[in-house]
Amino acid sequence: MAEFFAFLLSYETLRVIWWLFIGILLIGFAITDGFDLGVGTLLPFLGRNDEERRVIINVVGPTWEGNQVWFILGGGAVFAAWPPVYATAFSGFFIALILTLFAMILRPVGFDYRSKLPDPRWRNFWDWGLFVGGAVPALVFGGAFGNLLRGVPFHFDADLRAYYTGGFFGLLNPFGLLAGVVSLSMLVMHGAVYLQLRTEGEIQQRARQIVALAVKVFVGAFALAGLWLLIGVDGYRLEHFAGVAAPSNPLTKTVVRDGGAWLAQYGQYPWMLLAPLTGFGGAALVWLFSQRQQPGRGFIASSLVLAGVILTAGFSLFPFIMPSSSDPNSSLMVWDATSSHLTLKWMFGVTVVFLPIVLVYTTWVFSKLRGTVTVAQVRAADKVMY
């Protein structure tokens, strides 16, 4: 037993564990807040009148704030476990992140203030505000992963000060935009199948049609992104580094760019193919369950799609977290971008205690809030509901 805990709490093991934990937090955020973003994106299109739009808003109204916990936890975990990644990414992606923040600010304001006035122009304005608050983050998050796979233009000097040499418009490259389409279509699919689960009548039927369309767009974009990675994007390969238990210093390794390197993991570890296969297979199941009017199973399948796509990106990048296109040797990896051993140990203990609590609480909340939202309910609780 002592040997097991010594292995579990070793520096190299904790570095991998925190890579897994941050992956879990990203998946949790995508599954819970992802359908909020998808529903917001669909709001102006699925709701044909004010009452229908209020139904759609109240489907996610009771839970959207709680779902933000995963976003906050993910950001906090990156800050604590991978400080160089946090610092470099937030400076390099500053404008994109500020736009995302401003878009997300529209969500609480839109939810709370939309129905304060009966003026149709006022309500329509906030409906489009909720659309922006859903679509922009979905695009930016996907685009960020796309740019990570292409490499980010930054480097470190001898004192480990990071210098970002790119610009905002450089992030809007074709592959980054394609990754944004993958993310947006995936979250629209997730939001649409959730609406199919939680609504009735015409809204439910429109959501069912959107599910079918979003699945097609997602599958096409995801397949194209994989093909592009294979033949059009140079990956990164680690040739030499200080070791898995060495102190974090991104300048003690040698990295080379190599075409097709991002897919080399799948040949070395075939079990990793389960991730992209889950993405494609889950999308097929989403379409099947949605067409059979089984949206509960469709939502589970959609959650598997999100997990599969995020794991595909993570497996492809591993052990890299944030590759550098301008100086590959400055790339940040699991082995040289973490906090100290002591910090990771303390954080591991805290996470083991509190992450299950968050999971149990989230499960309990959704178990209590199951059921459909109808126009009749909105009319009956006109002054109470959003």
N, C-alpha and C positions, 0 to 999 in steps of 0.2 A: 504493500500500500504506500509506503514511504517513497519507493521508487516511482510509483505512478504519479504522486503529487509533485515529486521533483521534476518529472518530465512535463507534467501539465503546466507547471508554473515556471518552466525555463523560458529564457528570453525568446528563443526561436519559436517555441510553441505558442507563446502569448502573441507574438507578432502575427502568426497565422490565425489565431483565435480572433484577434481584433479585425483582421480582414473579413472573417466570417461574420462577426457581430455587425460590422458596418453594412455588409451585404444584407443581413437580416433586417436591419433598420430601413434600408432603402426599399426592400421588398414590402415591408410593413407599410411604409409611406405610400408606395405605389398602389397597393391593394386598397387601403382605407381612404386616403385622400385622393387617390387616382380617380375613383368614381365620382367624387365631388367635382374635380376638374372636368371630367367628361360630361357630367350633367350640366355644369355651367356653360360649357362650349355649345351644348345642344339647346339650351334654353330658348333663344330667339327663334329657333327653327321648328322645334317640336310643339311648342305652345302656340296655338293659333289665336287665342284670346287671353284676356287678363286672368280669368279663372284657371285656365289650363296652365298658364305659366306659374301661378301661385301653387298649384298642385306640384309641379316639378320642383319648385324651390323648397316646398315643405317636405319633399321626399328626403332631401339631404339636410334640411334646416336643423334638426335636433342633434346631428352628429358631426357636422363639418368642423366645428371648433375643436372637438376632442380629437379628430383625425390629424389636426396640426401637430399633435404631440410627437408623432413619428418624424415629422420634418424637423422639429426643434431638437429631438434626440439625435437625429442623424447629423445635424450641423454641430451639435455639442460634442458628439463622439469623434468627428473628424478633427475638431479643434484640439481635443485632449489626446487622442491617440496618434494623429498624424499632423503635428504642428506645421512642418514645412509645406505640406500639401495645402493646408488651410490658408496659410499666408500667401503662397504662390498663386493658388487658384483664385482667391478673393481679390488679389491685386490684378491679375491678368484678365479675369472675367468680370471686372468691376462693373462696367457699363451694362453688360448683359444681366448681371445679378441685380443691379439697381432697377432695371426695367422690370425684372421679374418681381421684385419687392413691391414696386409701385402697382403692378398689375394685381398682385395678391392683396394689397391694401383695399382694392376696389371690392373685394369679396365681403368682408364684414360690413363695410359701409352699404354696399348694395343690399345685402340680406336685411339689415336693420332699418334702412331708410326707404326702401323701394315702396312699401305700402303705406307710408306715412301720409302721402297725399294721393287723392283720387285722380289727379291730372294724368291722362294717358301719356302725354309727352314725358312727364317726370318718370313714370314707371318704365316706359320704353327706354329711356336713357340708362336707367340702372340695369335693365335687362341686358343691354349691350355692354355695360360695365362688367356684369357677371360673366358675359361671354369672354371679354378680354382677360378677366381674372382667371378663367379656366384655360383658354387656348394658349396664351402667351407662356405661362410656366411650362405647360406640356411641351411646347416647341423648344423652349430654351433648355429644359432638362435633357431632352433627346439630343439637341445640338451640342450640348456640353460633352456627352459621351462620344458623339461622333468626332469632336475635336480632340478628345483624349486619344482615340484610336489613330488619328492622323499625326498626333504629336503637337505639343504646345510650344510656341517660340519663347523660351526662357532659358536662362543660364545662371549659375552661381559664380561669384568671384572667389578668391582665395579665402575670404573671411565669411563665406557662406551667405553673402547677401544676394538675394534673388533679383534678377533684372528681367522684366517682361519686355520683349522687343516686338510684339505684335500689336494689333489694333482691333477695334470692335468689328469692323467690316471684314477683317480677315477671318473671323469666326463664321461668317455667312458664306462659307465655301460650299460647293455642291454636295460633298459627302456629309458635311455637318447638317445641311438642310434636309438631306435624305434621312438622316438619323432623327431629325426633328419630326419628319412625317411619320416615321415608324412609331415614335413616342405618342404623337397626337392621335393617330389612327387607333393605336392600342388603347389609349385612355378613353377615346370616344366610344369604342367597342365596349369597354368596361362600364362606362357610365350608361350606355344605352341598354345593356342587359340588366343593369341594376334598376333602371326605370321600368323595364318590362316586368321585373319582379315586383316592384312597389306601386304600380299604377294599374288602371283598368281602362277598358273601352278604347277610344280612338288614340289616346296618348300611348297606350300599351302597344297598339298595332303599328303606330309610327315608329316607336322605339324598336320594334322587331325588324322593320325595314332597314333602319339605320344600322342595326347589328350586322345584317347581311352585307351591307355596303362597306362598313368599317372593317369587317373580316377580310374582304377581298383586297382593300387598300393595304391593310397591315401585312397580309401574306406576301403580296407583291413587293412592297417596300422592304420587308425583312429579308426576303430572298435576294433582292437586288443588292442590299447592303452587304450580305454575305459574299456574293459574287464579286462585288467591288473590293472587299477586303482581300479576296484571294488574288485578284489580278491587277488591282489599281491602287492599293495602299501599301506602302512599305511598313512592315512591322519592325519591332525592335528585338534584338537578341543579346542576352547577357553573355559576355565572353569571360570576364574575370571580375571578382569582387572580394571584399575582405572576409566574408563569411556570414552565415545566418545569425550568429550571436555576437557579431562585432558591434561596437558603438555606432550610432547612426551618423553617417557622413556620406552624402551623395557623391562626393568627389573621389571616392576610393574604388572605383570600378571602371570597367571598359565595356561600352555598349556599342553595337553596330546596327545599322539599319539593314533590313533584309526583306525582300519581297515575299509575301506569304507567311512571314514569321508569326503573325497573329493566329494563324490556323494550325501551326505546328503542334500546339498543345494537344489537339484532338487526335493526332496520329500517335503521340507518345502516351496519352491517357484516353483511350477510346470511350471510357465511361462518361467523359465530359460531353460527349455527343448527346447525352440525355437532355442537356439544357436547350440547345436549339430545336431538338426533336419535340420537346415539351412545348416550345413556342408554336411550332407549326401544328402539332397534333392537338394542342389545346384549342387553337383557333378553329380547327375543324369541328371539335366538339362544341364550342360555343355556337357556331352556326347551326349544328344539328339540334342541340337542345333548344335553342331559340325558336327554330322553325317548328319544333314539336310542342311549343308552349310549355317548356320546362325551364323557366329562367333561373330557378334556384340552382339547378345543376349547371346551367350555363354560366352563372356567376362564379361558381367554384372553378369551372374550366377556364374562365377569363382570368381568375387569380393565378392559376397555374401558368397561363401565358405570360403574365407580367413577371412572375418569378423566373420563368425560363429565359426570357429576354435579358433580364438583369444579370442572371448567372452566365449567360452566353458572353456578355460584355466583360464580366469579371474574369471568367476562365480565359478568354482570349488575351486579356491584358496581363494576367498573372505571370511573374511577380511584380510587374510594373503597376504603378498607381497613376502616375502622371508623367508620361514620356516627354522628353524635350526634343523638338524638331531642330532647334538651332544649335544645340550642344548635347548630343545623345548621352554623353557621360554625366551630365547634370540631371538626367531622368531620376524621378523619385520612385522608389520601390518599397515593397513590404519590408525588405531587409535593411533599409537605410533611411527611412523617413518616419520612424516611430518615435514616440516618447521614450523616456528611460524605462529600464526594467521595473523599477519600483513603482513608477506611475501606472504601467500596464497591469501590474499585480493588484494594486489598490482598485483600479477601475474594473478589473475582472470580478473582484469580490462584490463590488457594488452592483454590477450588471447582473450577476447571477441571482442576486436577491430581488432586484426591482424589475428586470425585464419580464419575468413570469407574472408579476403583479399587473404590469401594463397589459400583457396578453390576456390574462383572466378577466380584468376589468373591461377591456375592449369587447371580448366575447360576450360578457354579461350584458353590456349596453345594447349590443346589436340583437341579442336574444329577446330583450324587452321591447325593442322598437320595431320588431318585425310586423308585417301586415301592410296593407295598401293604403294609399292616400287618395281620396276621391274629391271631386268637385263638391259633392254634398257636404263633406266634412269641412271644406274650406268655407262654404257658405254659412254653416252652422257656427263656426268659430272664427267669424270674420275679424273680430277685434283681437283675437289671441294669436292666430297663426300668422306666419310671414305673409 
